[in-house]
Amino acid sequence: MARIEGKVAVVTGASSGIGRAAAHLFAREGASVVVGARREAELASLVAEIEAAGGKACALAGDVQDEDFASGLTELAIERFGGLDIAFNNAGTLGEMAPGIDVSIAGWRETIDVNLTSAFVLARRQIPAMIERGGGSLIFTSSFVGVTAGIPGMTAYAASKAGLLGLVQTLAVEYGAVGIRVNALLPGGTDTAMNVARLPGAAPETQSFVEGLHALKRLAEPEEIAEAALFLASGQSSFVTGTALFADGGVSINKT
């Protein structure tokens, strides 16, 4: 049986990587999916792929820093599919990478806005819609960076991702009584465009170095992280809230 049959889900950062994989998986598992990201063409192709496979999806292009976009995603879910049950707030950025004191104020603010403030803004719109449905599942993509490991050059990113855990825990205790579960998903290195080994100027040996940081000695495929998101979205995690779920290939505990 499909694990989220009849549910309505919003997925941000859906034009590529983990978000795109999650949108496909959620649709295959029975959800009607609203996908959001900045790149309209990529969203259109994603919707076409989901519909071609027999799923239901629609898209809204925009920037998660825009409050109107945050409202629009929830409104679209209600207008097209009747409500909102699941939100995978996955959009994010690595931001400006530099030693801490060299990060510009503008770079700091943009990273915090994209990774943390947008999560707060999205939740403000999503929670009332979920209350109307009698509950729901909010999932935020955090990171092991800033939580179990400090990586040079990622000051703003680490602060933003660590901040998400405080948001998750507080929302979980505030809205658990009305049936809303709130969790953070913490991926390890994943084979996406945001992988540091793919950044311009990355040395050829960077990929193998990053792989070696993990206990499993490899990167995740986006679909593997999507499966962890599905667990948090579905009834399989019905007694899980306020937690940080590591899907990190052991990077948080590996010392070899």
N, C-alpha and C positions, 0 to 999 in steps of 0.2 A: 504493500500500500504506500502511496506517495506520502511523504512525511509532513508536508505542509499544504495538503490538498485544501483548496477553497480559501486560502489565506491571501492577503494582499501585502506585498512587500515593496519597499523603496530601497534601491541600492544606489549609493553615490560613488563617484569615481569609477563608473561602470564602462567607460570607453575602452579600457584595456586592463590587462593584468588580473589581479585578484577580483576586482569589482566585476569585470566582464565574465570571468569564470563563475562567480557567485550568481550573477543574473541568469546565466544559462542553467545552472544547477537548481536554483530556486524554481524556475519555470518548469523544469523537468519533474520536479517534486510536487507540482500541483499549484504553485502560487501564481497569481497575476502580478506582474512585476512592472514597477515604474522605475526607469533607469535615468540617472542624471549624471552629467559631466559637462565639461566645456566644449568638447568637440562634437558638433552636431552630426557630421557625416558618419563618424564612428558609431554614434548612438543609433542612427538610422539603420546602419548595417546590422547592428546587434538586434534591434527589434525585428528586422526582416528574418534573421537567422532563427530567433525564438519562435516567431509565427510559422515559419516554414517547418519547424519541428513539431508543430501542433500546440504551442504554448500561447499565452496571452501576455502582451507587453505594450507599453507606450513609453515615450521618452520626452524629457524636457532638458534642453541645453541651457547651461548657465554656470555661474561661479558660486561656489559655496560660501564665499565671503559676502554675497549679496543676500540680504534678508528676504527680499521679494522672491528670490529663487528658492529659498528654504520653504517659504510659504507655498509657493507654486507647486512644489513636489507633493506636499501633503494634499493640497487642493485637487491636484490631478488624480491622485489615488482615490480620493472620495468621489470625484465626478465620474471617472471612468469605471471604477471597480467597486464603489460603494463604501469604502472605508480604508483603514490602515491597521494592520496587525503586526508587521515586522518592519524594522528599519535597520539596514546595514549601512551605517555611516562610515564609509570606507575612504572617502576622498582625502588626499593628503599630499604633502610635498616634503622633499628633503630640505628645502630652503637653502639659505646662504651657508656655505660650508667654509669655515675659517676658524682659527684659534679664537677662544672666547672673547678676548678683549678687542679682537679685530672685526668681529661681526658688527655690521652697521645697524643702527637703530631701525632703519627702514627694513632691512633684512630680517631682524628679530621680530618686528611687528607683523610682517607678512607671514612668517612661519607660524607664529602663535595664532594669527587670525585664521589661516587655512586649516591648521591641525586641531586647534582647541576651541577658539571662539565660535567657529562654524558649527562644531559639535553641539555647543550650548544652544546656538540659535536654532539648529535643526530640531533638537529635543524639545524646545519650547513649542514648536508647531506640532510635533509628532505625538507628544504625550496626551494632549487633550483629545486628539483623534482616536488614540488607543483607548482612552477612558470610555469614549462613546461605544467602543466595541466590547467593553468588559475586560480589557487587558491587552497585553502584547509583549513583544520582545524588542528591546533596543540593543544594538550591538555597535561598538565603536572600535575601529582599528587603532590600537596603540602599538607598542614596540618593546622589545627587550632593551633597546637603547634608552638609557636614562632610568631604567628600572632595575635591571640586573647587571648592566655593563655601561661603562662610559667609553665612548669612542671619540678620539681627538677630531676636532673640526665639526662636531655635530651638536654644538651647544644649544642652539635654538630648537632644533629637532628634538633633542633629548628632553628639554624642558616642556615642550608642548605635549609630547607623548606621555611623559610622567604625569602631567597635569590632568590628562584624560582619566587616570585612575581615580583621582579625587572626585571628579565629576561623576563617574560611574558609581562609586560607592555611595555618594550622597543621594543621587537620583534613585538608587536601588532602595534605600531605606525610606525615602520620602513617598515612593509610589508603589512599593510592594503590596501594600494593603488593598490596592485597587487592581491588582492582578498584572502589574507591569514589571517585567524582569529586565534588568539592565546589566550588561556585561561588557568587558573589554576582551578583544582578541589580540594576542601578541604573536605575530608571525616572526619566524627567523628570516634569514636570507632567502629571498624568493626570486625565481628566474623571470623577472619583469623588467620593464624599462627603467624602473627606479632602483634596480640593483646597482650598487656602487661600482661594480666591475664594468658596467656599461656606460658609465659617465664619460664625457669627453676627456681625453688625456689619461684615462686609467691605464696603468701598465698591463702588459699581457699576462703577467703572473698574478694579477689581482684576483681573478676568478678563482684560481686554485687556493690562494690564501684565504679568501672568504669561505670557500667550501670547507677548508681545514679547520675553521673555527668551530664548526658544528660537530657534535658527537657522531652524527650520521655521515659526516664527510661529504656532504652534497648540499645543494640548494633545494628548496621546495619547488614543486610545480604549482602554479596558481590554483589549479583544481584541488590540490591537497588542502590549501588554506580555506578554499571555499567550502570544503566538507566540514571543517571545524566551525565555520560560520553557520552552516546549516544545522549542526548540532545545537548551537545556541539559539537558533531561530525556532527550532521544532520543539514538540512536546517531550522529546527525549531528554531535554534539559529542564524539565518542568520545576525542579527544586533547586535550580542553579541561578543565583543572582548576586550582584555586587562583587563578582570575582574577576580575576585576570586569568584567562585561559591561554596558556603557552602552547603554541603550535610552532615551535622554534627549532626542531631538529636537535635539541640538546645544546644549543649555543650558550644558554644561560648557565649550564653546569659543566661544560667541557673545559678542561684545563690542559689538554694535550695538543 
